[in-house]
Amino acid sequence: MSESTTHATQGIDTGAPVAARLSLLNRFLPVWIGVAMVVGIGLGRVEPGLNRTLDRVQITGTSLPIALGLLIMMYPVLAKVRYGEISRVTTDRRMLIPSLVLNWIVGPALMFTLAWVFLPDLPAYRTGLILVGLARCIAMVLIWNDLACGDATAAAVLVAINSVFQIVAFAGLGYFYLRILPSWLGLSTAEVHVSVWSIARSVLIFLGIPLVAGYLTRTLGERAKGREWYEHRFLPRIGPFALYGLLFTIVILFALQGSAITHHPLDVARIALPLLCYFAIMWGVSFVAGRSLGLSYARTATLAFTAAGNNFELAIAVAIGTFGVTSGQALAGVVGPLIEVPALVGLVYVSLWVRRHFYAREGETPT
């Protein structure tokens, strides 16, 4: 991102209005995202065979172009993390414990509830949504957290913890929410098969590669040129690539699924409604929890966005691997990020508004 955004993230007040301190890319982000969506759908409609071409080469069930976009998107954000300060985050139980509860108890339970409330007659879509709820975010949340001026170091730690829990708990939670809990409640059940290795491989690729690259970049950059040069000259140069990667990923996603979206608009709308409720409820509950616990704005925002986001790469890969690429479960997984992107962009602006109007009164620097 721009140097001004780097200042904002670190809590440095330049004295200028918010919009004036943002780069052109950041200032009109919703516009660029809307354009990216339209371009993607247009590409998918103009060239029907494009989705097959783009999806032909895959990494852990995810299209190679999407994988490349995600890696480009995450690298600048992880290069910004001050890795020497990680212990400061890991010792903060006020943040770690609520994060674990929100991500691994509240989030899956809420999505299960919403899926059954809104889609009782559509078992395939319902199962797809439950899988989305079980896959906790390890990728795009870093972008939302960064745009909302959250704590980058805390976000990296929480994402790493989610990754470990994902490897250990995803398969078991899938069995519980699709087989055991519905059986206890007298509801219909579903079954999903996913190996621990496939989850670990997804985490290693989509988090491990940019994490190692970001760590090495900061370590070697600071060693060679010092922190001042690294944070105020180097980071502003690579920062915009995070949003370039985001926009590229959105174009590819919509190009891959543009046909499904335009041919099944009512299905997409029905899937979208519980997702919108999920993002709003998870973000709101998490933000209130962070404020109630006395966390700073930066950490409260990080808690909220890491709880609200989901790992759509994993959910889509599991849905495709278990039920097939044309299944309703896969469509529900794909609709997830298509709704998450505009929803969480909107919540970024809500978050910044809350900071300006509430946290500034308590002595925190406004964004």
Contacts in CASP RR format, 6 or more apart in sequence:
PFRMAT RR
TARGET T0000
AUTHOR 0000-0000-0000
METHOD contacts of the structure
MODEL  1
MSESTTHATQGIDTGAPVAARLSLLNRFLPVWIGVAMVVGIGLGRVEPGL
NRTLDRVQITGTSLPIALGLLIMMYPVLAKVRYGEISRVTTDRRMLIPSL
VLNWIVGPALMFTLAWVFLPDLPAYRTGLILVGLARCIAMVLIWNDLACG
DATAAAVLVAINSVFQIVAFAGLGYFYLRILPSWLGLSTAEVHVSVWSIA
RSVLIFLGIPLVAGYLTRTLGERAKGREWYEHRFLPRIGPFALYGLLFTI
VILFALQGSAITHHPLDVARIALPLLCYFAIMWGVSFVAGRSLGLSYART
ATLAFTAAGNNFELAIAVAIGTFGVTSGQALAGVVGPLIEVPALVGLVYV
SLWVRRHFYAREGETPT
1 23 0 8 1.000
1 25 0 8 1.000
1 26 0 8 1.000
1 76 0 8 1.000
1 146 0 8 1.000
1 147 0 8 1.000
1 236 0 8 1.000
1 239 0 8 1.000
1 240 0 8 1.000
1 242 0 8 1.000
1 243 0 8 1.000
2 22 0 8 1.000
2 23 0 8 1.000
2 25 0 8 1.000
2 26 0 8 1.000
2 236 0 8 1.000
2 239 0 8 1.000
2 240 0 8 1.000
3 232 0 8 1.000
3 235 0 8 1.000
3 236 0 8 1.000
4 14 0 8 1.000
4 21 0 8 1.000
4 22 0 8 1.000
4 23 0 8 1.000
5 21 0 8 1.000
5 22 0 8 1.000
5 23 0 8 1.000
5 26 0 8 1.000
5 146 0 8 1.000
5 147 0 8 1.000
6 80 0 8 1.000
6 231 0 8 1.000
6 232 0 8 1.000
6 235 0 8 1.000
6 236 0 8 1.000
6 239 0 8 1.000
7 14 0 8 1.000
7 21 0 8 1.000
8 21 0 8 1.000
8 149 0 8 1.000
8 367 0 8 1.000
9 80 0 8 1.000
9 146 0 8 1.000
9 149 0 8 1.000
9 150 0 8 1.000
9 152 0 8 1.000
10 231 0 8 1.000
11 149 0 8 1.000
11 298 0 8 1.000
11 365 0 8 1.000
12 365 0 8 1.000
13 365 0 8 1.000
13 366 0 8 1.000
14 21 0 8 1.000
15 21 0 8 1.000
18 352 0 8 1.000
18 356 0 8 1.000
18 366 0 8 1.000
18 367 0 8 1.000
19 27 0 8 1.000
23 240 0 8 1.000
25 32 0 8 1.000
25 240 0 8 1.000
25 243 0 8 1.000
26 147 0 8 1.000
26 243 0 8 1.000
29 147 0 8 1.000
29 243 0 8 1.000
29 345 0 8 1.000
30 342 0 8 1.000
30 345 0 8 1.000
30 346 0 8 1.000
32 243 0 8 1.000
32 247 0 8 1.000
33 246 0 8 1.000
33 247 0 8 1.000
33 250 0 8 1.000
33 341 0 8 1.000
33 342 0 8 1.000
33 345 0 8 1.000
34 342 0 8 1.000
36 247 0 8 1.000
36 248 0 8 1.000
36 250 0 8 1.000
36 251 0 8 1.000
36 254 0 8 1.000
37 250 0 8 1.000
37 254 0 8 1.000
37 338 0 8 1.000
39 251 0 8 1.000
39 254 0 8 1.000
40 250 0 8 1.000
40 251 0 8 1.000
40 252 0 8 1.000
40 253 0 8 1.000
40 254 0 8 1.000
40 255 0 8 1.000
40 258 0 8 1.000
41 254 0 8 1.000
41 255 0 8 1.000
41 258 0 8 1.000
41 261 0 8 1.000
41 262 0 8 1.000
42 254 0 8 1.000
42 255 0 8 1.000
42 258 0 8 1.000
43 50 0 8 1.000
43 251 0 8 1.000
43 254 0 8 1.000
43 255 0 8 1.000
44 50 0 8 1.000
44 51 0 8 1.000
44 254 0 8 1.000
44 255 0 8 1.000
44 256 0 8 1.000
44 258 0 8 1.000
44 259 0 8 1.000
45 258 0 8 1.000
45 259 0 8 1.000
45 262 0 8 1.000
48 259 0 8 1.000
50 255 0 8 1.000
51 255 0 8 1.000
51 256 0 8 1.000
51 257 0 8 1.000
51 258 0 8 1.000
51 259 0 8 1.000
54 63 0 8 1.000
54 65 0 8 1.000
54 252 0 8 1.000
54 255 0 8 1.000
54 256 0 8 1.000
55 63 0 8 1.000
55 256 0 8 1.000
55 325 0 8 1.000
57 63 0 8 1.000
57 64 0 8 1.000
58 64 0 8 1.000
59 67 0 8 1.000
59 205 0 8 1.000
60 198 0 8 1.000
60 201 0 8 1.000
60 202 0 8 1.000
60 205 0 8 1.000
60 313 0 8 1.000
60 317 0 8 1.000
61 316 0 8 1.000
61 317 0 8 1.000
61 320 0 8 1.000
61 321 0 8 1.000
62 70 0 8 1.000
62 202 0 8 1.000
62 313 0 8 1.000
62 316 0 8 1.000
62 317 0 8 1.000
63 252 0 8 1.000
63 256 0 8 1.000
65 248 0 8 1.000
65 252 0 8 1.000
66 249 0 8 1.000
66 252 0 8 1.000
66 253 0 8 1.000
66 256 0 8 1.000
66 313 0 8 1.000
67 205 0 8 1.000
67 206 0 8 1.000
67 313 0 8 1.000
68 248 0 8 1.000
69 245 0 8 1.000
69 246 0 8 1.000
69 248 0 8 1.000
69 249 0 8 1.000
69 252 0 8 1.000
70 139 0 8 1.000
70 140 0 8 1.000
70 206 0 8 1.000
70 245 0 8 1.000
70 249 0 8 1.000
70 313 0 8 1.000
71 206 0 8 1.000
71 209 0 8 1.000
71 210 0 8 1.000
72 241 0 8 1.000
72 242 0 8 1.000
72 244 0 8 1.000
72 245 0 8 1.000
72 248 0 8 1.000
73 139 0 8 1.000
73 140 0 8 1.000
73 143 0 8 1.000
73 241 0 8 1.000
73 242 0 8 1.000
73 243 0 8 1.000
73 244 0 8 1.000
73 245 0 8 1.000
73 246 0 8 1.000
73 249 0 8 1.000
74 139 0 8 1.000
74 142 0 8 1.000
74 143 0 8 1.000
74 206 0 8 1.000
74 207 0 8 1.000
74 210 0 8 1.000
74 242 0 8 1.000
75 210 0 8 1.000
75 213 0 8 1.000
75 214 0 8 1.000
75 217 0 8 1.000
75 238 0 8 1.000
75 241 0 8 1.000
75 242 0 8 1.000
76 235 0 8 1.000
76 238 0 8 1.000
76 239 0 8 1.000
76 240 0 8 1.000
76 241 0 8 1.000
76 242 0 8 1.000
77 142 0 8 1.000
77 143 0 8 1.000
77 146 0 8 1.000
77 152 0 8 1.000
77 242 0 8 1.000
78 142 0 8 1.000
78 156 0 8 1.000
78 210 0 8 1.000
78 211 0 8 1.000
78 213 0 8 1.000
78 214 0 8 1.000
78 215 0 8 1.000
79 213 0 8 1.000
79 214 0 8 1.000
79 217 0 8 1.000
79 218 0 8 1.000
79 235 0 8 1.000
79 238 0 8 1.000
80 146 0 8 1.000
80 152 0 8 1.000
80 218 0 8 1.000
80 235 0 8 1.000
80 239 0 8 1.000
81 152 0 8 1.000
81 153 0 8 1.000
81 155 0 8 1.000
81 156 0 8 1.000
81 214 0 8 1.000
81 215 0 8 1.000
81 218 0 8 1.000
82 152 0 8 1.000
82 153 0 8 1.000
82 218 0 8 1.000
83 153 0 8 1.000
83 156 0 8 1.000
83 215 0 8 1.000
83 218 0 8 1.000
83 219 0 8 1.000
85 153 0 8 1.000
86 153 0 8 1.000
86 156 0 8 1.000
86 157 0 8 1.000
88 153 0 8 1.000
89 95 0 8 1.000
89 96 0 8 1.000
89 151 0 8 1.000
89 153 0 8 1.000
89 154 0 8 1.000
89 157 0 8 1.000
90 96 0 8 1.000
90 157 0 8 1.000
92 154 0 8 1.000
92 299 0 8 1.000
94 290 0 8 1.000
94 293 0 8 1.000
94 294 0 8 1.000
94 295 0 8 1.000
95 154 0 8 1.000
95 158 0 8 1.000
95 290 0 8 1.000
95 293 0 8 1.000
95 295 0 8 1.000
95 299 0 8 1.000
95 302 0 8 1.000
95 303 0 8 1.000
96 158 0 8 1.000
96 161 0 8 1.000
98 286 0 8 1.000
98 289 0 8 1.000
98 290 0 8 1.000
98 293 0 8 1.000
98 303 0 8 1.000
99 158 0 8 1.000
99 161 0 8 1.000
99 303 0 8 1.000
99 306 0 8 1.000
99 307 0 8 1.000
100 161 0 8 1.000
100 165 0 8 1.000
102 282 0 8 1.000
102 285 0 8 1.000
102 286 0 8 1.000
102 289 0 8 1.000
102 303 0 8 1.000
102 307 0 8 1.000
103 136 0 8 1.000
103 162 0 8 1.000
103 165 0 8 1.000
103 306 0 8 1.000
103 307 0 8 1.000
104 136 0 8 1.000
104 165 0 8 1.000
104 169 0 8 1.000
104 173 0 8 1.000
106 282 0 8 1.000
106 285 0 8 1.000
106 307 0 8 1.000
107 133 0 8 1.000
107 278 0 8 1.000
107 282 0 8 1.000
107 307 0 8 1.000
108 130 0 8 1.000
108 133 0 8 1.000
108 134 0 8 1.000
108 173 0 8 1.000
108 177 0 8 1.000
110 278 0 8 1.000
110 281 0 8 1.000
110 282 0 8 1.000
111 129 0 8 1.000
111 130 0 8 1.000
111 132 0 8 1.000
111 133 0 8 1.000
111 134 0 8 1.000
111 274 0 8 1.000
111 278 0 8 1.000
112 130 0 8 1.000
112 133 0 8 1.000
112 177 0 8 1.000
112 181 0 8 1.000
114 129 0 8 1.000
114 274 0 8 1.000
114 277 0 8 1.000
114 278 0 8 1.000
115 125 0 8 1.000
115 126 0 8 1.000
115 127 0 8 1.000
115 128 0 8 1.000
115 129 0 8 1.000
115 130 0 8 1.000
115 274 0 8 1.000
116 126 0 8 1.000
116 187 0 8 1.000
117 274 0 8 1.000
118 270 0 8 1.000
118 273 0 8 1.000
118 274 0 8 1.000
118 277 0 8 1.000
119 125 0 8 1.000
119 126 0 8 1.000
119 129 0 8 1.000
119 270 0 8 1.000
119 271 0 8 1.000
119 274 0 8 1.000
120 126 0 8 1.000
122 270 0 8 1.000
123 188 0 8 1.000
123 190 0 8 1.000
124 323 0 8 1.000
124 327 0 8 1.000
124 328 0 8 1.000
124 329 0 8 1.000
124 331 0 8 1.000
124 332 0 8 1.000
125 267 0 8 1.000
125 270 0 8 1.000
125 271 0 8 1.000
125 328 0 8 1.000
125 329 0 8 1.000
125 331 0 8 1.000
125 332 0 8 1.000
126 332 0 8 1.000
127 178 0 8 1.000
127 190 0 8 1.000
127 192 0 8 1.000
127 319 0 8 1.000
127 323 0 8 1.000
127 329 0 8 1.000
127 332 0 8 1.000
128 315 0 8 1.000
128 319 0 8 1.000
128 328 0 8 1.000
128 329 0 8 1.000
128 330 0 8 1.000
128 332 0 8 1.000
128 333 0 8 1.000
129 271 0 8 1.000
129 274 0 8 1.000
129 275 0 8 1.000
129 332 0 8 1.000
129 333 0 8 1.000
130 174 0 8 1.000
130 177 0 8 1.000
130 178 0 8 1.000
131 174 0 8 1.000
131 192 0 8 1.000
131 315 0 8 1.000
131 318 0 8 1.000
131 319 0 8 1.000
131 329 0 8 1.000
131 332 0 8 1.000
131 333 0 8 1.000
132 275 0 8 1.000
132 310 0 8 1.000
132 312 0 8 1.000
132 315 0 8 1.000
132 332 0 8 1.000
132 333 0 8 1.000
132 336 0 8 1.000
133 278 0 8 1.000
133 310 0 8 1.000
133 315 0 8 1.000
134 170 0 8 1.000
134 173 0 8 1.000
134 174 0 8 1.000
134 177 0 8 1.000
134 315 0 8 1.000
135 166 0 8 1.000
135 170 0 8 1.000
135 310 0 8 1.000
135 311 0 8 1.000
135 312 0 8 1.000
135 313 0 8 1.000
135 314 0 8 1.000
135 315 0 8 1.000
135 318 0 8 1.000
136 162 0 8 1.000
136 165 0 8 1.000
136 166 0 8 1.000
136 309 0 8 1.000
136 310 0 8 1.000
136 311 0 8 1.000
137 159 0 8 1.000
137 162 0 8 1.000
137 306 0 8 1.000
137 308 0 8 1.000
137 309 0 8 1.000
137 310 0 8 1.000
137 311 0 8 1.000
138 159 0 8 1.000
138 162 0 8 1.000
138 163 0 8 1.000
138 166 0 8 1.000
138 203 0 8 1.000
138 206 0 8 1.000
138 207 0 8 1.000
138 311 0 8 1.000
139 206 0 8 1.000
139 207 0 8 1.000
139 311 0 8 1.000
139 313 0 8 1.000
140 246 0 8 1.000
140 309 0 8 1.000
140 312 0 8 1.000
140 337 0 8 1.000
140 340 0 8 1.000
140 341 0 8 1.000
140 344 0 8 1.000
141 155 0 8 1.000
141 159 0 8 1.000
141 305 0 8 1.000
141 306 0 8 1.000
141 308 0 8 1.000
141 309 0 8 1.000
142 152 0 8 1.000
142 155 0 8 1.000
142 156 0 8 1.000
142 159 0 8 1.000
143 242 0 8 1.000
143 243 0 8 1.000
143 246 0 8 1.000
144 305 0 8 1.000
144 309 0 8 1.000
144 344 0 8 1.000
144 345 0 8 1.000
144 347 0 8 1.000
144 348 0 8 1.000
145 151 0 8 1.000
145 152 0 8 1.000
145 155 0 8 1.000
145 301 0 8 1.000
145 302 0 8 1.000
145 305 0 8 1.000
145 306 0 8 1.000
146 152 0 8 1.000
146 155 0 8 1.000
146 242 0 8 1.000
147 345 0 8 1.000
147 348 0 8 1.000
148 301 0 8 1.000
148 305 0 8 1.000
148 347 0 8 1.000
148 348 0 8 1.000
148 351 0 8 1.000
148 352 0 8 1.000
149 297 0 8 1.000
149 298 0 8 1.000
149 301 0 8 1.000
149 352 0 8 1.000
149 355 0 8 1.000
149 367 0 8 1.000
150 297 0 8 1.000
150 298 0 8 1.000
150 299 0 8 1.000
150 301 0 8 1.000
150 302 0 8 1.000
150 305 0 8 1.000
151 296 0 8 1.000
151 298 0 8 1.000
151 299 0 8 1.000
151 301 0 8 1.000
151 302 0 8 1.000
154 298 0 8 1.000
154 299 0 8 1.000
154 302 0 8 1.000
155 302 0 8 1.000
155 305 0 8 1.000
155 306 0 8 1.000
156 211 0 8 1.000
158 302 0 8 1.000
158 303 0 8 1.000
158 306 0 8 1.000
159 207 0 8 1.000
159 306 0 8 1.000
160 207 0 8 1.000
160 211 0 8 1.000
162 306 0 8 1.000
162 311 0 8 1.000
163 203 0 8 1.000
163 207 0 8 1.000
166 199 0 8 1.000
166 203 0 8 1.000
166 311 0 8 1.000
166 314 0 8 1.000
167 196 0 8 1.000
167 199 0 8 1.000
167 200 0 8 1.000
167 203 0 8 1.000
168 196 0 8 1.000
170 194 0 8 1.000
170 199 0 8 1.000
170 314 0 8 1.000
171 194 0 8 1.000
171 195 0 8 1.000
171 196 0 8 1.000
171 199 0 8 1.000
174 192 0 8 1.000
175 192 0 8 1.000
178 189 0 8 1.000
178 190 0 8 1.000
178 191 0 8 1.000
178 192 0 8 1.000
179 189 0 8 1.000
179 190 0 8 1.000
179 191 0 8 1.000
182 188 0 8 1.000
182 189 0 8 1.000
182 190 0 8 1.000
183 189 0 8 1.000
192 318 0 8 1.000
192 322 0 8 1.000
193 322 0 8 1.000
194 318 0 8 1.000
194 322 0 8 1.000
198 317 0 8 1.000
198 318 0 8 1.000
199 314 0 8 1.000
202 311 0 8 1.000
202 313 0 8 1.000
202 314 0 8 1.000
202 317 0 8 1.000
206 313 0 8 1.000
218 230 0 8 1.000
221 229 0 8 1.000
221 230 0 8 1.000
221 234 0 8 1.000
222 230 0 8 1.000
225 234 0 8 1.000
250 341 0 8 1.000
253 334 0 8 1.000
253 337 0 8 1.000
253 338 0 8 1.000
254 261 0 8 1.000
254 338 0 8 1.000
256 334 0 8 1.000
257 331 0 8 1.000
257 334 0 8 1.000
257 335 0 8 1.000
257 338 0 8 1.000
260 268 0 8 1.000
260 331 0 8 1.000
260 334 0 8 1.000
261 268 0 8 1.000
261 335 0 8 1.000
261 338 0 8 1.000
264 331 0 8 1.000
267 331 0 8 1.000
268 335 0 8 1.000
268 338 0 8 1.000
271 331 0 8 1.000
271 332 0 8 1.000
271 335 0 8 1.000
271 336 0 8 1.000
271 339 0 8 1.000
272 335 0 8 1.000
272 339 0 8 1.000
275 335 0 8 1.000
275 336 0 8 1.000
275 339 0 8 1.000
275 340 0 8 1.000
275 343 0 8 1.000
276 339 0 8 1.000
276 343 0 8 1.000
278 308 0 8 1.000
279 308 0 8 1.000
279 309 0 8 1.000
279 339 0 8 1.000
279 340 0 8 1.000
279 343 0 8 1.000
279 344 0 8 1.000
279 347 0 8 1.000
280 343 0 8 1.000
280 347 0 8 1.000
282 304 0 8 1.000
282 307 0 8 1.000
282 308 0 8 1.000
282 309 0 8 1.000
283 304 0 8 1.000
283 305 0 8 1.000
283 307 0 8 1.000
283 308 0 8 1.000
283 344 0 8 1.000
283 347 0 8 1.000
284 304 0 8 1.000
284 308 0 8 1.000
285 307 0 8 1.000
286 303 0 8 1.000
286 304 0 8 1.000
286 307 0 8 1.000
286 308 0 8 1.000
287 300 0 8 1.000
287 301 0 8 1.000
287 303 0 8 1.000
287 304 0 8 1.000
287 351 0 8 1.000
287 354 0 8 1.000
289 303 0 8 1.000
290 299 0 8 1.000
290 300 0 8 1.000
290 303 0 8 1.000
290 304 0 8 1.000
291 300 0 8 1.000
294 300 0 8 1.000
295 303 0 8 1.000
296 364 0 8 1.000
297 354 0 8 1.000
297 355 0 8 1.000
297 359 0 8 1.000
297 364 0 8 1.000
301 351 0 8 1.000
301 355 0 8 1.000
304 347 0 8 1.000
304 351 0 8 1.000
305 344 0 8 1.000
305 347 0 8 1.000
305 351 0 8 1.000
308 344 0 8 1.000
308 347 0 8 1.000
309 340 0 8 1.000
309 344 0 8 1.000
310 336 0 8 1.000
310 340 0 8 1.000
312 333 0 8 1.000
312 334 0 8 1.000
312 336 0 8 1.000
312 337 0 8 1.000
312 340 0 8 1.000
315 333 0 8 1.000
315 336 0 8 1.000
316 330 0 8 1.000
316 333 0 8 1.000
316 334 0 8 1.000
319 327 0 8 1.000
319 328 0 8 1.000
319 329 0 8 1.000
319 330 0 8 1.000
319 332 0 8 1.000
319 333 0 8 1.000
320 327 0 8 1.000
320 330 0 8 1.000
322 329 0 8 1.000
323 329 0 8 1.000
323 330 0 8 1.000
324 330 0 8 1.000
352 367 0 8 1.000
355 364 0 8 1.000
355 366 0 8 1.000
355 367 0 8 1.000
356 366 0 8 1.000
356 367 0 8 1.000
359 366 0 8 1.000
360 366 0 8 1.000
END
